[in-house]
Amino acid sequence: MSDKMHIHRHIFSPIEVNTYVISGEAGSCIIIDCGCYGPEEEKRLGEFLSSHGLTPVMLLNTHCHLDHIFGNDFVLRKYGLRSMFHPGERYNHSSSPKHALMFGLTMEEPPEPERELTDGETIIAAGLTMEVIAVPGHSPGGVAFYIRDHSALFTGDALFAGSIGRSDLPGGNHEQLLENISSRLFVLPPDTAVYPGHGPATTIGEEIRSNPFFS
């Protein structure tokens, strides 16, 4: 376990997705939801990593809606890393170029993943230990990544500060999302920091107290 962890948030693409760079052991980091769109944003992320002396050792996707995987090809080209995501996201992954057109955007076919993730599995990289928590509802294979030792939870588009993810996209289910947030995320310690796929950070305790979807 790394005693030190730093979380760097970058906001990318016209859809303003949060990309997280999590550094642990000296010189290594994990990227969650690489959303850099186009050469300028790819350059910005690359220069950030270089200036901080960081080398990515793992690429994770909370889910595979287009904005969360725009940068997967860049990470493969630049750092030789393929992403990991839940098998329930195969449809979103393969359909992302088509979905991009609906937003007036374009993207190439995303790279195939390194492997698929399983609910409840433990991932160790950059000296950090992450637990995979399945939270389908926004998308069929949505997961959260929980770093218990540092009380940090990366929720993708399941849970936001004061809100939850939309459920009107293919494979979404509003009631399922509410149930999974309640039974799988709200059982974590109240001081757990929540880092969502869009918008500012929050805590589990704050969302239990004030999120209007659970009042």
C-alpha positions as CSV (number, residue, x, y, z in Angstrom):
1,M,0.0,0.0,0.0
2,S,1.2,3.5,-0.8
3,D,1.1,5.9,2.1
4,K,0.8,8.8,-0.4
5,M,-1.9,9.3,-2.9
6,H,-2.6,12.4,-5.0
7,I,-5.8,12.9,-7.1
8,H,-5.6,15.2,-10.0
9,R,-8.8,16.2,-11.9
10,H,-8.8,17.2,-15.5
11,I,-11.9,18.3,-17.4
12,F,-12.0,17.3,-21.0
13,S,-14.1,17.5,-24.2
14,P,-17.2,19.6,-24.9
15,I,-19.1,17.2,-22.6
16,E,-16.8,18.3,-19.7
17,V,-16.0,14.9,-18.3
18,N,-13.8,14.5,-15.3
19,T,-10.6,12.5,-15.9
20,Y,-8.7,11.5,-12.8
21,V,-5.0,10.9,-12.6
22,I,-4.2,9.1,-9.3
23,S,-0.6,8.9,-8.3
24,G,0.6,6.5,-5.6
25,E,4.1,5.0,-5.7
26,A,6.8,7.4,-6.9
27,G,6.5,8.0,-10.6
28,S,3.4,5.8,-11.3
29,C,-0.3,6.6,-11.7
30,I,-3.7,5.3,-12.6
31,I,-6.0,7.1,-15.1
32,I,-9.7,6.8,-14.7
33,D,-12.0,7.7,-17.5
34,C,-9.6,9.4,-20.0
35,G,-11.8,11.8,-21.8
36,C,-9.3,14.0,-23.6
37,Y,-10.7,14.9,-27.0
38,G,-8.4,15.8,-29.9
39,P,-4.7,16.7,-30.1
40,E,-4.8,19.8,-27.9
41,E,-6.3,18.0,-25.0
42,E,-4.1,14.9,-25.5
43,K,-1.1,17.2,-25.5
44,R,-2.3,18.9,-22.3
45,L,-2.6,15.5,-20.5
46,G,0.7,14.3,-21.8
47,E,2.5,17.5,-20.7
48,F,0.9,17.3,-17.2
49,L,2.1,13.7,-16.7
50,S,5.5,14.5,-18.0
51,S,5.9,17.7,-15.8
52,H,4.9,15.7,-12.7
53,G,7.2,12.8,-13.6
54,L,4.3,10.4,-13.8
55,T,4.0,7.2,-15.9
56,P,0.5,5.7,-16.3
57,V,0.5,2.0,-15.3
58,M,-3.3,1.3,-15.6
59,L,-6.3,2.8,-17.5
60,L,-9.8,2.2,-16.0
61,N,-13.3,3.0,-17.2
62,T,-16.2,3.4,-14.8
63,H,-18.3,2.9,-17.9
64,C,-18.0,3.3,-21.7
65,H,-20.1,6.2,-22.7
66,L,-18.2,8.2,-25.4
67,D,-17.1,11.0,-23.2
68,H,-15.4,8.7,-20.7
69,I,-13.4,6.8,-23.4
70,F,-12.4,9.6,-25.9
71,G,-8.8,9.3,-24.7
72,N,-8.4,5.6,-24.6
73,D,-6.8,5.5,-28.0
74,F,-4.3,8.2,-26.9
75,V,-3.3,6.3,-23.8
76,L,-2.7,3.2,-25.9
77,R,-0.6,5.1,-28.5
78,K,1.3,7.1,-25.9
79,Y,1.7,4.7,-23.0
80,G,0.9,1.3,-24.4
81,L,-2.1,0.8,-22.1
82,R,-5.4,-0.7,-22.9
83,S,-8.4,0.0,-20.7
84,M,-10.3,-2.2,-18.3
85,F,-14.1,-2.1,-17.9
86,H,-17.1,-4.2,-17.0
87,P,-18.4,-6.6,-19.7
88,G,-21.8,-4.9,-19.4
89,E,-20.3,-1.9,-21.2
90,R,-19.5,-3.8,-24.5
91,Y,-22.4,-2.2,-26.3
92,N,-21.6,1.3,-25.2
93,H,-17.9,0.7,-26.1
94,S,-18.6,-0.5,-29.6
95,S,-21.4,2.1,-30.3
96,S,-19.4,5.1,-29.1
97,P,-18.4,6.4,-32.6
98,K,-22.1,6.3,-33.6
99,H,-23.1,8.0,-30.4
100,A,-20.5,10.7,-30.9
101,L,-22.3,11.8,-34.1
102,M,-25.4,12.5,-32.0
103,F,-23.3,15.2,-30.1
104,G,-21.9,16.6,-33.3
105,L,-18.5,14.9,-32.5
106,T,-16.4,12.3,-34.1
107,M,-14.2,9.5,-32.8
108,E,-12.4,6.5,-34.1
109,E,-13.3,3.0,-33.1
110,P,-12.0,2.7,-29.5
111,P,-9.3,0.1,-28.8
112,E,-10.2,-3.3,-27.4
113,P,-9.7,-3.6,-23.7
114,E,-6.9,-5.3,-21.9
115,R,-9.5,-7.3,-19.9
116,E,-12.9,-7.1,-18.3
117,L,-13.6,-6.2,-14.7
118,T,-15.6,-8.3,-12.2
119,D,-17.8,-6.9,-9.4
120,G,-16.0,-7.3,-6.1
121,E,-12.5,-7.8,-7.5
122,T,-9.5,-6.1,-6.2
123,I,-7.1,-4.2,-8.4
124,I,-3.6,-3.3,-7.3
125,A,-1.5,-0.7,-9.2
126,A,0.8,2.2,-8.4
127,G,0.9,0.9,-4.9
128,L,-2.8,1.5,-4.5
129,T,-5.5,-1.1,-3.8
130,M,-8.9,-0.5,-5.5
131,E,-12.2,-2.4,-5.1
132,V,-14.6,-2.7,-8.0
133,I,-18.2,-2.0,-7.0
134,A,-20.9,-2.6,-9.7
135,V,-23.5,0.2,-9.8
136,P,-25.5,-0.4,-12.9
137,G,-28.5,1.8,-13.7
138,H,-26.9,4.7,-15.5
139,S,-25.4,2.1,-17.8
140,P,-25.5,-1.7,-17.7
141,G,-21.9,-2.2,-16.6
142,G,-21.2,0.9,-14.6
143,V,-18.8,0.4,-11.8
144,A,-17.3,2.6,-9.0
145,F,-13.7,2.3,-7.9
146,Y,-13.1,2.4,-4.1
147,I,-9.7,3.0,-2.5
148,R,-10.6,2.1,1.0
149,D,-7.2,3.0,2.5
150,H,-7.6,6.6,1.4
151,S,-11.4,6.9,1.7
152,A,-11.8,7.7,-2.0
153,L,-14.6,6.6,-4.3
154,F,-14.7,7.2,-8.1
155,T,-18.4,6.9,-9.1
156,G,-18.4,7.7,-12.8
157,D,-21.9,8.9,-13.7
158,A,-23.8,6.9,-11.0
159,L,-23.6,9.5,-8.2
160,F,-22.9,13.2,-8.5
161,A,-22.9,16.0,-6.0
162,G,-26.6,16.6,-5.4
163,S,-27.7,14.4,-8.2
164,I,-27.5,11.0,-9.9
165,G,-26.8,9.8,-13.5
166,R,-29.4,9.9,-16.2
167,S,-31.1,6.6,-17.0
168,D,-32.7,7.3,-20.4
169,L,-29.8,6.0,-22.4
170,P,-29.6,2.4,-23.7
171,G,-29.5,0.0,-20.8
172,G,-30.3,2.6,-18.2
173,N,-32.7,1.8,-15.4
174,H,-33.7,4.5,-12.9
175,E,-34.9,2.3,-10.1
176,Q,-31.9,0.0,-10.4
177,L,-29.6,3.0,-10.1
178,L,-31.3,4.3,-7.0
179,E,-31.2,0.8,-5.4
180,N,-27.5,0.3,-6.2
181,I,-26.5,3.7,-4.9
182,S,-28.4,3.0,-1.7
183,S,-27.2,-0.5,-1.1
184,R,-23.7,-0.4,-2.5
185,L,-22.4,3.2,-2.1
186,F,-24.3,4.7,0.8
187,V,-23.1,1.8,3.1
188,L,-19.6,3.2,2.8
189,P,-18.2,5.4,5.6
190,P,-19.8,8.9,5.6
191,D,-16.5,10.6,5.3
192,T,-15.7,8.8,2.0
193,A,-14.8,11.4,-0.7
194,V,-16.8,11.0,-3.8
195,Y,-15.2,11.9,-7.2
196,P,-17.9,11.8,-9.9
197,G,-17.6,11.7,-13.6
198,H,-18.9,15.3,-13.9
199,G,-18.9,18.2,-11.5
200,P,-17.3,18.8,-8.1
201,A,-16.4,16.2,-5.5
202,T,-18.6,15.5,-2.5
203,T,-18.9,12.9,0.3
204,I,-21.0,9.9,1.0
205,G,-22.4,11.6,4.1
206,E,-23.3,14.7,2.3
207,E,-25.2,12.8,-0.4
208,I,-27.1,10.7,2.2
209,R,-28.1,13.9,4.0
210,S,-29.0,16.2,1.1
211,N,-29.2,14.4,-2.3
212,P,-32.8,15.2,-3.4
213,F,-33.2,11.8,-5.1
214,F,-33.0,10.1,-1.7
215,S,-34.9,12.5,0.5
